[in-house]
């Protein structure tokens, strides 16, 4: 991580611990970014994702999803260790080894068939486990909903993910674009759950989900969050 990225990381970490009286003190700015993101999504991302799901055979869609989830197992493993969960780290790394070999590069989720449960960890969650506050809600251009803690965690998780070793820029960009397309396609189904003001719904759901994940769901009961968790892990 170069000096510029390191400086940005600590700045985000500092902002995540600034106490604010509300979760969304930058709502006016966030809504403008939200409108911009919605325009791009309605005109580009969503139509492309709909074409992708319409013409791609189901088994290929599932395989691509499995491939990217397998890459994330390295990030999962590292963060399980950082959170003091060595057994879960062994579980996740075992999934990576099994799916990368027997599972043909991760396209087949053999690990789940062997009884190895899949998890979804990132450095943002690790910071939460360490007691770092999430900070205020932020809507980021192109990227979407986040927080200072989430952005700081993303900067580290991007290094821990399986794509960090790809040296060819065009290959890395292509894989990143496919990852974004696959993610957007998965969220087509979730859109049916959105009611009322879309911005407020996304903001509240995101903040609740992040808190749920960073605490591993302890002392929290929320049917919607649990449904979201099940969807994201399925």
trRosetta pair geometry for C-beta under 8 A, 3 or more apart (Angstrom, degrees):
i j d omega theta_ij theta_ji phi_ij phi_ji
1 5 4.7 -120 -170 94 89 124
1 6 5.3 117 127 -64 110 84
1 9 7.1 11 174 -22 147 144
1 155 7.4 74 -128 154 128 104
1 156 7.8 -34 -72 -101 143 65
1 159 6.6 -69 -64 -63 96 152
2 5 5.2 90 55 16 70 102
2 6 6.8 -130 104 -8 33 94
3 6 5.5 -56 -143 38 31 113
3 7 6.2 34 157 -22 66 104
4 7 5.9 -53 -149 33 28 111
4 8 6.5 27 153 -16 62 107
5 8 5.6 -54 -148 38 34 113
5 9 6.3 41 151 -27 65 104
5 155 6.1 168 -174 -169 101 125
6 9 5.6 -50 -150 29 32 116
6 10 6.7 22 157 -11 64 104
7 10 6.2 -60 -150 40 30 102
7 11 6.3 32 152 -21 65 109
8 11 5.6 -56 -146 36 31 114
8 12 6.3 30 157 -17 66 106
8 155 6.8 168 100 -98 110 159
9 12 6.0 -59 -153 37 27 108
9 13 6.3 28 150 -20 63 109
9 152 5.3 99 -154 -143 66 86
9 155 5.2 -138 -91 87 97 150
9 156 7.2 83 -129 -49 131 91
10 13 5.2 -50 -143 37 36 117
10 14 6.3 43 153 -24 65 101
11 14 5.7 -51 -151 32 31 113
11 15 6.5 28 152 -16 64 106
12 15 5.6 -54 -146 38 34 110
12 16 6.3 40 153 -29 65 104
12 135 8.0 -123 -179 5 68 165
12 148 4.5 180 -168 -170 74 83
12 149 7.3 162 151 -75 98 23
12 151 4.9 -127 -142 88 147 106
12 152 3.8 -177 103 -62 123 97
12 155 7.5 146 34 -2 151 134
13 16 5.7 -49 -150 26 30 115
13 17 7.2 15 156 -8 59 106
13 127 7.5 -134 -120 -141 93 139
13 132 6.7 -64 -151 -147 84 138
13 148 7.3 -175 -67 149 16 107
13 149 7.5 70 -114 -104 52 62
13 152 5.0 108 -62 -123 74 160
14 17 6.4 -73 -162 39 31 100
14 18 7.2 44 145 -39 65 97
14 148 8.0 -90 68 170 47 145
15 18 5.6 -37 -155 4 43 118
15 135 5.3 56 127 -134 77 148
15 136 8.0 -73 160 27 98 89
15 148 3.9 -159 93 -114 105 158
16 127 7.4 13 126 147 164 139
16 132 5.6 34 115 165 133 101
16 133 5.4 169 151 82 78 72
16 134 6.2 -100 -157 161 98 14
16 135 3.6 -95 -124 -33 49 118
16 147 6.6 84 -117 141 95 101
16 148 3.9 -150 -65 94 78 111
16 149 4.0 101 -132 -57 143 81
16 152 6.5 -80 -28 5 138 136
17 132 6.5 -81 -68 -153 98 72
17 133 5.1 123 -106 34 52 109
17 135 7.0 -40 -20 -73 28 92
18 135 6.4 51 44 -124 82 92
18 136 7.8 -36 79 -14 103 98
19 133 7.8 16 -85 100 60 178
20 23 7.6 133 91 -91 119 19
20 25 5.1 -111 -169 -27 137 133
20 135 7.7 70 1 -162 121 53
20 136 5.1 20 24 -68 161 108
21 25 7.3 94 50 -82 76 114
22 25 5.6 134 66 -65 95 74
22 136 7.7 49 95 -122 62 104
23 136 6.3 145 -179 -139 39 64
23 137 5.3 50 151 -17 87 108
23 203 7.5 137 117 161 120 110
23 207 5.6 17 -170 -120 144 162
24 27 4.5 65 142 -70 110 94
24 30 6.5 -83 -161 25 103 156
24 136 6.5 131 -102 -170 25 97
24 137 4.6 -23 -93 47 79 122
24 203 6.1 14 -80 -174 137 146
25 136 5.3 -67 24 -127 95 151
26 29 4.6 -42 174 47 96 114
26 30 5.3 106 110 -31 86 99
26 136 6.3 109 6 133 100 138
26 137 7.5 -149 51 82 92 70
26 138 6.8 21 62 -107 139 66
27 30 5.4 -58 -137 41 30 114
27 31 6.0 32 163 -24 67 104
28 31 6.2 -53 -150 30 24 108
28 32 7.0 23 151 -17 58 104
29 32 5.8 -58 -157 33 35 111
29 33 6.6 29 151 -13 68 106
29 139 7.8 179 116 49 74 100
30 33 5.7 -58 -151 40 34 109
30 34 6.0 42 149 -26 67 107
30 137 6.7 32 -108 115 159 98
30 138 6.7 -151 -100 -151 108 33
30 139 3.9 112 -155 11 82 114
30 199 7.6 129 124 -170 101 121
30 203 7.6 68 146 -92 146 127
31 34 5.2 -48 -143 34 34 120
31 35 6.5 40 154 -23 64 99
31 139 7.6 116 -51 24 23 155
31 199 5.8 21 -114 -147 83 164
32 35 5.8 -48 -151 30 32 112
32 36 6.7 32 149 -17 61 104
33 36 5.5 -54 -152 36 36 114
33 37 6.2 35 151 -18 68 106
33 139 4.3 161 86 108 122 108
33 140 6.9 -74 168 -154 146 2
33 141 5.6 -109 -149 -70 105 68
34 37 5.7 -56 -146 39 30 110
34 38 6.1 33 154 -23 65 107
34 139 5.0 -53 -58 -168 82 162
34 199 5.0 53 169 -112 167 111
34 202 7.8 156 -132 62 123 141
35 38 5.6 -52 -145 35 29 114
35 39 6.6 35 153 -23 62 102
36 39 5.8 -52 -154 30 30 113
36 40 6.8 24 152 -12 63 105
36 141 6.3 -28 101 -121 135 90
37 40 5.8 -57 -151 40 34 108
37 41 6.0 32 152 -20 68 110
37 139 7.0 -125 -3 173 141 110
37 141 6.7 -164 -68 -139 94 44
37 142 6.8 -162 -110 -67 93 20
37 144 6.3 127 -159 -93 155 64
38 41 5.5 -55 -141 39 31 112
38 42 6.0 29 160 -19 67 108
38 198 7.7 95 -102 103 133 144
39 42 6.1 -55 -142 37 25 107
39 43 6.2 -2 166 3 61 118
40 43 6.4 -75 -141 50 23 95
40 44 5.5 -36 -178 35 65 117
40 45 6.3 52 133 -9 81 107
40 142 7.1 -37 87 -101 165 66
41 44 7.1 -74 -112 57 14 74
41 45 4.5 -45 -129 51 57 118
41 46 5.2 64 163 -26 75 102
41 184 7.9 -169 -139 -139 95 124
42 46 5.9 -5 -112 29 28 132
43 47 7.2 -27 176 2 22 123
44 47 6.7 -81 -153 40 11 101
44 48 6.3 3 164 -13 56 117
45 48 6.0 -67 -151 39 25 110
45 49 6.2 22 157 -18 65 110
45 180 7.8 -85 -132 149 111 105
45 184 5.2 -133 171 -135 105 158
46 49 5.6 -56 -144 37 31 111
46 50 6.3 32 157 -21 66 105
46 184 7.0 -133 -88 173 46 121
46 188 7.5 125 -145 -100 83 92
47 50 5.6 -54 -147 35 32 112
47 51 6.5 34 154 -18 65 103
48 51 5.8 -53 -151 35 32 111
48 52 6.3 38 149 -24 64 106
48 181 6.4 -86 128 -126 115 103
48 184 7.5 46 81 92 96 145
49 52 5.3 -51 -148 34 34 118
49 53 6.4 26 157 -13 66 105
49 181 6.2 -179 -93 -163 76 68
49 184 4.2 -121 -78 116 140 106
49 185 4.3 -167 -161 -79 98 66
49 187 8.0 -32 -176 55 164 83
49 188 5.9 -176 130 -57 125 117
50 53 6.0 -55 -145 40 30 104
50 54 6.1 32 155 -24 64 111
50 188 6.8 132 -83 -114 72 143
51 54 5.7 -59 -144 36 29 113
51 55 6.2 -5 170 7 66 114
52 55 7.0 -79 -143 47 18 87
52 56 5.5 1 174 -9 62 126
52 61 7.9 117 147 -103 93 105
52 181 5.8 149 -74 169 164 113
52 182 7.9 -130 152 -86 151 48
52 185 5.3 -91 90 -85 126 132
53 56 6.4 -55 -114 41 22 102
53 61 6.9 52 -119 -103 67 145
53 185 5.1 157 -56 -154 105 112
53 188 6.5 -85 -18 23 159 159
56 60 5.2 -118 179 83 95 119
56 61 5.1 113 117 -60 121 93
56 64 8.0 -32 177 3 147 139
57 60 4.7 86 65 7 86 105
57 61 7.1 -153 95 -7 43 86
58 61 5.6 -55 -150 35 35 113
58 62 6.2 33 155 -17 69 105
59 62 5.7 -50 -145 38 34 112
59 63 6.2 39 152 -23 63 106
60 63 5.4 -52 -146 36 33 115
60 64 6.3 34 155 -19 66 103
61 64 6.0 -55 -149 35 29 108
61 65 6.4 29 153 -17 63 107
61 182 7.7 157 -155 -133 72 91
61 185 7.2 -122 -145 128 116 147
62 65 5.7 -55 -150 38 31 113
62 66 6.3 33 152 -20 65 107
63 66 5.6 -54 -148 37 31 113
63 67 6.3 39 151 -28 64 103
63 107 3.9 11 -163 -166 99 95
63 108 7.0 -20 -117 -62 86 56
64 67 5.4 -47 -149 27 33 118
64 68 6.8 23 158 -10 64 102
64 107 7.6 5 -60 -125 32 85
64 178 7.0 -114 -163 164 124 112
64 182 5.3 -148 130 -103 116 135
65 68 6.4 -62 -153 39 30 101
65 69 6.3 25 153 -15 66 112
65 182 5.9 178 -84 -179 66 125
65 186 7.0 106 -111 -72 123 124
66 69 5.7 -61 -144 42 31 110
66 70 6.1 36 156 -26 66 105
66 99 7.2 -144 170 -164 105 131
66 103 7.3 -127 155 171 130 128
66 106 5.7 178 134 153 84 73
66 107 5.6 96 83 -159 120 25
66 108 6.5 61 134 -75 163 7
66 109 4.8 -130 -130 -49 122 91
67 70 5.8 -57 -154 30 26 112
67 71 6.9 28 150 -19 61 101
67 105 6.7 8 -122 124 97 92
67 106 4.5 107 -123 102 48 110
67 107 5.3 6 -66 -83 95 63
68 71 5.5 -45 -152 29 39 114
68 72 6.7 38 150 -18 64 104
68 106 7.9 150 -4 136 20 137
68 179 5.2 136 -120 -119 139 92
68 182 6.1 164 -1 81 149 152
69 72 5.6 -55 -154 35 37 114
69 73 7.3 60 145 -43 62 86
69 106 7.4 178 68 -180 68 115
69 109 7.6 -2 81 -93 132 115
69 118 6.8 4 168 -157 130 139
70 73 5.6 -27 -163 -5 42 117
70 95 7.5 -144 -124 137 74 93
70 96 6.3 127 -170 -123 78 64
70 99 4.7 -140 -116 113 124 135
70 100 6.3 153 172 -67 130 76
70 103 7.1 -173 -97 101 145 140
70 105 7.6 140 89 145 157 48
70 106 2.8 -135 38 -136 162 126
70 109 7.8 -154 -65 -98 101 74
70 162 7.4 1 114 -11 69 161
71 74 7.0 -43 175 15 46 104
71 106 6.8 32 -36 -138 66 176
71 161 5.9 40 146 179 100 89
71 162 3.3 -123 -154 40 82 128
71 163 6.3 38 -176 -37 140 79
72 75 5.1 -50 -163 40 62 115
72 76 6.0 70 138 -26 79 100
72 120 7.4 5 137 -129 141 68
72 161 6.1 -27 -103 -128 57 94
72 162 7.2 -87 -45 0 28 102
73 76 5.1 -48 -144 37 38 119
73 77 6.1 45 154 -26 67 101
73 92 5.2 180 -162 173 85 87
73 93 6.9 144 152 -96 106 33
73 95 5.3 -147 -129 89 142 105
73 96 3.7 -176 104 -70 138 101
73 99 7.4 142 -21 44 156 131
73 162 7.6 33 44 -45 73 122
74 77 5.7 -48 -147 32 30 113
74 78 6.6 28 155 -16 62 105
74 93 7.9 64 -105 -107 51 76
74 96 6.2 91 -58 -112 68 156
74 160 6.1 -169 121 160 92 75
74 161 6.4 123 69 -146 108 25
74 162 5.1 131 14 -66 131 80
75 78 6.0 -56 -148 37 30 108
75 79 6.3 18 159 -9 65 112
75 121 6.9 -171 127 88 82 77
75 122 6.1 -2 156 -110 125 65
75 123 7.7 -91 -165 -30 100 82
75 157 5.1 53 -145 -154 131 89
75 160 4.3 109 -106 111 74 109
75 161 4.9 -7 -48 -83 122 63
75 162 7.8 -96 -20 -22 90 70
76 79 6.2 -70 -149 44 25 103
76 80 6.2 30 156 -25 66 107
76 92 4.2 -140 113 -161 116 149
76 119 5.4 135 -154 82 128 98
76 120 7.0 -76 -98 -120 112 20
76 121 4.6 109 -131 41 64 99
77 80 5.8 -53 -148 30 28 112
77 81 6.8 25 155 -15 61 104
77 89 5.0 84 -157 -156 67 77
77 92 4.5 -162 -74 97 73 116
77 93 4.4 75 -113 -63 139 89
77 96 6.9 -57 -36 -9 133 138
78 81 5.9 -59 -159 35 32 110
78 82 6.4 26 149 -15 67 110
78 89 7.8 98 -57 -132 13 110
78 160 4.9 -114 41 -152 154 134
79 82 5.3 -51 -140 41 40 112
79 83 6.0 34 158 -14 68 108
79 121 4.0 -167 88 138 132 120
79 122 6.2 -167 -61 -154 163 5
79 123 6.0 -139 -96 -78 115 51
79 125 6.6 70 174 71 141 103
79 126 4.7 -127 -148 -56 96 120
79 157 7.6 -2 -54 -100 128 99
79 160 7.5 105 -38 134 90 165
80 83 5.9 -63 -146 44 27 105
80 85 4.4 -85 -172 78 82 104
80 86 7.4 135 135 -92 100 17
80 88 4.4 -143 -150 98 134 100
80 89 3.8 -177 95 -71 120 76
80 91 7.9 -157 -146 49 171 92
80 92 5.9 161 -10 14 146 137
80 119 7.3 89 -74 81 118 154
80 121 6.0 152 -54 28 73 169
81 84 7.8 47 179 -67 31 20
81 85 7.3 -100 -72 58 23 61
81 86 6.5 52 -111 -96 70 62
81 89 4.6 62 -56 -95 79 153
82 123 7.6 12 70 -120 161 75
82 126 4.8 17 104 -145 126 138
83 121 7.3 -114 -5 -151 141 139
83 125 7.6 -24 -74 120 138 95
83 126 5.5 -122 -62 -118 93 80
83 129 4.8 30 -127 90 99 173
85 88 4.1 -4 143 33 117 117
85 89 6.1 141 99 -26 73 86
86 89 5.2 -53 -147 34 36 117
86 90 6.5 38 155 -21 67 99
87 90 5.7 -48 -152 32 34 112
87 91 6.6 39 146 -21 63 103
88 91 5.2 -47 -149 33 39 119
88 92 6.3 34 154 -17 68 104
88 119 6.5 36 -176 -21 116 159
89 92 6.0 -56 -146 39 30 106
89 93 6.2 23 158 -13 65 109
90 93 6.0 -58 -141 42 28 105
90 94 6.0 33 156 -24 63 109
91 94 5.9 -60 -151 34 23 112
91 95 6.6 27 150 -22 61 104
91 116 5.4 168 -167 -155 84 94
91 117 6.6 -3 171 51 139 76
91 119 7.6 81 100 -7 121 118
92 95 5.5 -47 -153 29 35 115
92 96 6.7 36 149 -20 63 100
92 119 6.0 -66 -84 40 116 111
92 121 7.8 -61 -90 24 162 121
93 96 5.4 -47 -152 32 39 115
93 97 6.5 37 151 -17 67 102
94 97 5.8 -53 -147 38 34 109
94 98 6.1 27 157 -14 67 110
94 111 6.9 134 114 -130 80 114
94 116 5.8 -145 95 -118 112 150
95 98 6.0 -61 -142 42 26 106
95 99 5.8 13 166 -8 66 116
95 111 3.6 60 -131 -145 78 166
95 112 7.9 47 -129 -45 113 61
95 116 4.9 -170 -76 126 93 137
95 118 6.7 125 -141 -97 162 73
96 99 6.3 -61 -135 45 21 101
96 100 5.8 19 165 -19 62 117
97 100 6.1 -60 -139 38 21 108
97 101 6.4 -3 166 0 60 115
98 101 6.5 -77 -149 46 23 95
98 102 5.5 -27 -175 34 68 114
98 103 6.3 68 129 -13 67 110
98 110 5.3 -128 147 88 105 110
98 111 4.8 131 76 -77 128 84
98 114 6.5 -83 -173 12 166 150
98 116 7.2 139 34 21 147 152
99 102 7.2 -55 -99 64 21 78
99 103 3.6 -27 -150 40 54 151
99 106 4.7 55 140 -110 108 58
99 108 7.0 -165 -144 81 79 57
99 109 6.1 -14 -112 -123 123 44
99 110 5.7 177 -93 36 62 86
99 111 5.1 -52 -46 -19 102 108
100 103 6.7 24 -15 57 17 99
100 105 6.1 15 -148 -127 55 30
100 106 5.7 4 -88 -51 57 85
102 108 7.7 -89 122 83 71 116
102 110 4.8 -51 102 36 113 173
103 106 5.7 48 111 -100 119 20
103 107 6.5 175 155 52 83 52
103 108 4.1 -151 -151 72 77 78
103 109 6.4 46 -133 -87 139 15
103 110 4.3 -142 -70 1 97 104
103 111 7.1 -41 -44 -17 143 80
104 107 4.9 -44 92 43 103 107
104 108 5.5 64 31 10 102 105
109 112 4.7 20 142 12 112 114
109 113 7.1 133 113 -14 72 89
109 118 7.5 -40 -155 -59 130 133
110 113 5.5 -60 -160 39 45 114
110 114 6.4 40 146 -18 74 107
111 114 5.6 -63 -153 39 34 109
111 116 4.2 -64 175 65 92 124
111 118 7.3 106 99 -71 121 87
112 115 7.7 74 -177 -56 33 10
112 116 6.5 -93 -81 65 32 69
112 117 7.5 61 -118 -111 74 30
112 118 6.2 -30 -80 -28 104 105
118 233 6.0 160 93 -165 106 94
119 233 7.8 -25 -124 -123 24 119
120 213 7.5 -65 94 -137 99 125
120 232 6.4 -33 -25 129 170 114
120 233 6.1 -127 -20 -90 121 87
121 125 5.5 -113 -151 63 69 141
121 126 7.2 70 176 -49 104 89
122 125 5.5 104 56 8 64 98
122 126 7.4 -118 110 -4 39 92
122 153 5.4 92 130 153 100 120
122 154 7.2 8 167 -87 136 54
122 157 4.4 -11 -158 -91 96 153
123 126 4.9 -47 -147 35 46 119
123 127 6.4 53 152 -23 69 96
123 152 7.6 -108 114 118 111 71
123 153 3.9 -179 90 -153 78 78
123 154 7.5 -152 55 -41 103 19
123 155 8.0 -79 72 61 141 59
123 156 4.0 1 16 78 175 122
123 157 4.7 -153 6 -50 99 88
123 160 7.0 136 -43 10 113 141
124 127 5.8 -48 -153 31 32 112
124 128 6.8 35 147 -19 61 103
124 147 7.9 119 -157 61 127 98
124 149 5.5 108 -151 137 88 83
124 150 4.6 30 -129 -116 148 48
124 152 7.0 125 -99 71 78 73
124 153 2.6 -151 -58 40 66 163
124 154 6.6 16 -45 -38 116 65
124 157 7.2 -48 -10 -22 82 132
124 210 7.4 -62 138 -147 124 108
124 214 7.6 -85 130 -83 75 108
125 128 5.3 -51 -154 34 38 116
125 129 6.5 41 148 -20 67 100
125 153 7.0 102 5 -150 49 156
125 210 8.0 -147 -87 -159 76 69
125 213 5.3 -85 -106 134 119 103
125 214 4.9 -159 -141 -98 66 65
126 129 5.5 -49 -150 33 36 113
126 130 6.4 32 150 -15 65 107
126 153 7.0 149 41 -126 87 113
127 130 5.5 -58 -149 41 33 112
127 132 4.0 -46 168 50 93 136
127 149 5.2 -165 99 -161 138 104
127 152 6.6 68 -59 93 165 118
127 153 5.5 -124 4 -74 123 106
127 214 7.9 -51 77 -130 63 122
128 131 7.8 90 180 -37 29 10
128 132 6.3 -82 -79 63 32 79
128 134 6.9 16 -97 -70 105 83
128 149 6.6 90 -63 160 82 148
128 210 7.5 -179 -74 163 151 85
128 211 7.8 -173 -152 -122 143 42
128 213 7.6 95 54 96 158 78
128 214 2.7 -53 123 -152 155 133
128 215 7.2 -91 144 -46 121 60
129 214 6.2 -149 -46 -172 62 76
132 149 5.6 150 123 -118 111 120
133 149 6.8 -150 105 -50 41 133
134 147 4.4 0 169 139 89 166
134 148 7.5 131 159 51 45 75
134 149 4.7 -99 -134 26 44 133
134 150 7.1 28 -155 -29 88 89
134 207 7.2 134 119 -141 160 81
134 210 5.9 97 -118 125 141 135
134 211 7.1 -75 -36 -74 145 79
134 214 7.6 -148 -70 -13 104 159
135 138 7.9 3 114 -22 110 109
135 147 4.9 147 69 174 89 100
135 148 3.7 2 60 32 165 110
135 149 5.6 162 13 -16 103 86
136 147 6.7 173 84 -138 30 88
136 148 7.3 56 43 -10 64 102
137 145 6.9 -34 -164 -155 97 94
137 147 6.1 -55 -105 -89 37 86
137 203 5.4 49 -171 -153 160 102
137 206 7.2 107 -131 86 111 121
137 207 6.0 -64 -81 -69 113 116
138 145 7.5 132 81 -160 52 47
138 146 5.1 -34 73 77 98 79
138 147 5.9 142 15 -107 95 30
138 148 6.9 98 -15 -46 136 59
138 150 8.0 -158 46 53 107 117
138 151 7.3 -20 64 -32 145 125
139 144 7.0 -53 -151 -174 71 33
139 145 6.0 -31 -105 -95 67 55
139 146 7.7 137 -105 27 22 73
139 203 7.9 -61 -64 -88 104 98
140 143 3.9 -11 96 59 121 114
140 144 6.3 -7 56 47 85 25
140 145 7.6 170 16 -90 83 4
140 146 5.3 11 -12 21 121 124
140 151 7.4 135 -69 -87 146 117
143 146 6.4 -3 122 -27 123 130
145 202 5.9 -163 -49 149 139 104
145 203 6.6 -176 -121 -101 129 52
145 206 4.2 -98 135 -103 150 170
146 150 4.2 -149 -163 91 84 133
146 151 5.4 82 153 -54 137 86
146 154 7.5 -44 -136 -19 135 139
147 150 4.4 99 46 4 73 105
147 151 7.1 -142 88 -4 38 84
147 207 7.7 94 -58 -106 127 79
147 210 6.8 122 4 166 131 173
148 151 5.8 -56 -146 37 31 108
148 152 6.3 30 156 -17 65 107
149 152 5.7 -55 -146 39 31 110
149 153 6.1 31 155 -18 65 109
150 153 5.7 -56 -146 39 29 111
150 154 6.2 33 154 -25 64 105
150 210 6.7 -72 -73 -123 117 140
151 154 5.5 -49 -145 31 32 114
151 155 6.8 38 154 -25 62 99
152 155 5.9 -50 -157 25 32 113
152 156 7.3 20 150 -7 62 103
153 156 6.0 -63 -157 40 38 104
153 157 5.8 30 153 -16 74 113
154 157 5.6 -57 -134 44 32 108
154 158 6.1 44 161 -32 66 102
155 158 6.1 -45 -150 22 24 114
155 159 7.7 19 149 -12 52 102
156 159 6.0 -60 -166 34 40 108
156 160 6.4 27 145 -13 72 112
157 160 5.3 -59 -141 44 41 109
157 161 6.1 55 156 -40 71 96
158 161 6.0 -37 -145 14 29 116
158 163 8.0 -49 -168 67 67 107
158 164 7.2 121 143 -81 58 98
159 164 5.3 66 -158 -105 43 143
160 164 7.2 86 2 -25 6 141
161 164 6.1 132 69 -28 66 92
162 165 7.3 -46 -179 20 52 103
163 166 5.4 -37 -169 10 66 120
163 172 6.2 113 176 -137 109 88
163 175 6.0 -180 -120 106 124 138
163 176 7.1 104 -171 -68 164 84
166 171 5.6 -132 -177 101 123 111
166 172 4.5 156 105 -80 126 93
166 175 6.9 168 -38 22 175 147
167 172 8.0 -154 78 -39 8 121
168 171 4.0 59 89 14 114 114
168 172 6.5 169 88 -14 58 86
169 172 5.7 -59 -147 38 30 111
169 173 6.2 29 157 -18 67 107
170 173 5.7 -52 -144 37 31 111
170 174 6.3 34 154 -21 63 107
171 174 5.7 -55 -149 36 30 113
171 175 6.4 27 156 -16 65 106
172 175 5.9 -55 -146 38 29 108
172 176 6.2 31 154 -19 64 108
173 176 5.7 -56 -147 38 30 113
173 177 6.3 32 154 -21 65 106
174 177 5.8 -54 -148 34 29 111
174 178 6.4 26 155 -15 64 106
175 178 5.7 -55 -147 39 32 110
175 179 6.2 38 151 -24 65 105
176 179 5.5 -52 -149 33 31 116
176 180 6.5 32 153 -19 64 103
177 180 5.7 -52 -150 34 32 111
177 181 6.4 32 151 -19 65 105
178 181 5.5 -52 -147 37 34 113
178 182 6.2 35 154 -20 67 105
179 182 5.8 -54 -146 36 28 110
179 183 6.3 29 154 -19 63 107
180 183 5.8 -55 -148 36 30 112
180 184 6.3 28 155 -18 65 106
181 184 5.9 -56 -147 37 30 108
181 185 6.3 32 154 -22 64 107
182 185 5.7 -54 -150 33 30 114
182 186 6.7 32 153 -21 63 103
183 186 5.9 -55 -155 31 33 111
183 187 6.7 23 153 -14 65 108
184 187 5.8 -62 -152 38 35 108
184 188 7.4 59 148 -45 62 84
185 188 5.9 -26 -165 -10 40 115
186 189 7.1 -52 176 24 45 103
186 190 7.6 36 133 -12 69 110
187 190 4.8 -50 -153 35 62 118
187 191 6.6 80 149 -39 76 87
188 191 6.1 -43 -166 8 33 117
189 192 6.5 -44 -179 12 46 110
189 231 7.4 -160 96 -154 119 128
190 193 5.7 -49 -174 22 58 115
190 194 7.7 66 137 -33 73 93
190 228 7.4 59 -132 -122 122 84
190 231 6.4 122 -85 144 102 158
191 194 5.7 -38 -163 8 51 117
193 224 7.6 138 178 -147 132 102
193 227 7.8 167 -117 113 151 133
194 198 5.7 33 172 -121 135 79
194 201 5.1 122 -147 114 84 154
194 202 7.3 -2 -118 -58 121 80
195 201 6.5 148 56 -100 49 144
196 200 6.7 -56 119 70 114 116
196 201 5.8 143 70 -57 95 114
197 200 4.2 52 90 20 115 112
197 201 6.3 169 85 -17 58 88
198 201 5.7 -59 -145 37 29 113
198 202 6.2 26 160 -17 66 107
199 202 6.1 -59 -149 37 26 106
199 203 6.2 25 155 -18 64 110
200 203 5.7 -55 -144 38 30 112
200 204 6.1 22 162 -14 67 110
201 204 6.3 -59 -144 40 24 103
201 205 6.0 20 160 -15 62 114
202 205 5.9 -61 -142 41 25 109
202 206 6.0 26 160 -22 64 111
203 206 6.0 -61 -149 35 23 109
203 207 6.4 16 160 -13 63 109
204 207 6.0 -57 -145 38 29 107
204 208 6.2 26 158 -15 65 111
205 208 5.9 -60 -146 41 28 109
205 209 6.0 27 157 -20 65 111
205 224 7.1 -95 -120 138 97 125
205 225 7.8 176 -153 -89 71 74
205 228 6.9 149 -175 -76 109 158
206 209 5.8 -58 -145 37 27 110
206 210 6.3 26 158 -19 64 107
207 210 5.9 -53 -146 35 29 110
207 211 6.5 26 156 -15 62 107
208 211 5.9 -59 -150 39 30 109
208 212 6.1 34 152 -22 66 109
208 222 6.3 -121 173 139 129 173
208 224 7.8 44 105 88 149 108
208 225 5.4 -118 134 -81 111 123
209 212 5.5 -54 -146 36 31 115
209 213 6.2 29 156 -18 66 107
209 225 5.7 -179 -92 -135 65 95
209 228 5.7 -77 -101 106 123 146
209 229 7.4 174 -140 -65 95 81
210 213 5.8 -55 -145 37 29 109
210 214 6.2 23 160 -16 65 109
211 214 6.1 -56 -141 38 28 106
211 215 6.3 5 164 2 63 113
211 220 7.3 152 120 -96 100 160
212 215 6.6 -79 -151 49 21 94
212 217 5.4 25 -173 -89 84 67
212 220 5.6 -141 -111 103 79 152
212 222 6.8 -101 -86 43 132 125
212 225 4.8 162 -57 173 163 140
212 229 7.0 -112 126 -63 136 125
213 216 7.4 25 -172 -77 31 34
213 217 7.9 19 -85 -45 28 74
213 229 7.7 170 -79 -105 86 108
215 218 5.0 -114 154 41 97 88
215 219 7.2 -70 155 46 138 89
215 220 6.5 102 85 -8 133 128
217 220 5.6 -119 -160 60 50 103
217 225 7.9 168 -111 122 95 122
217 226 7.6 74 -129 -92 132 87
217 229 7.6 -2 -73 -74 128 168
220 225 7.4 -32 140 76 120 154
222 225 3.9 51 93 17 117 113
222 226 6.4 163 85 -15 61 85
223 226 5.7 -59 -147 40 30 110
223 227 6.3 33 154 -21 66 105
224 227 5.6 -54 -150 35 32 112
224 228 6.4 33 151 -19 65 104
225 228 5.5 -52 -148 36 34 113
225 229 6.3 38 151 -23 65 104
226 229 5.5 -48 -146 33 33 115
226 230 6.4 36 153 -20 63 103
227 230 5.7 -53 -150 35 32 112
227 231 6.4 33 151 -20 64 105
228 231 5.6 -55 -149 36 32 112
228 232 6.2 25 157 -16 67 107
229 232 6.0 -57 -145 38 28 105
229 233 6.2 13 160 -7 64 114
230 233 6.1 -69 -145 45 26 102
230 234 6.0 33 158 -34 66 109
231 234 5.8 -51 -141 24 27 112
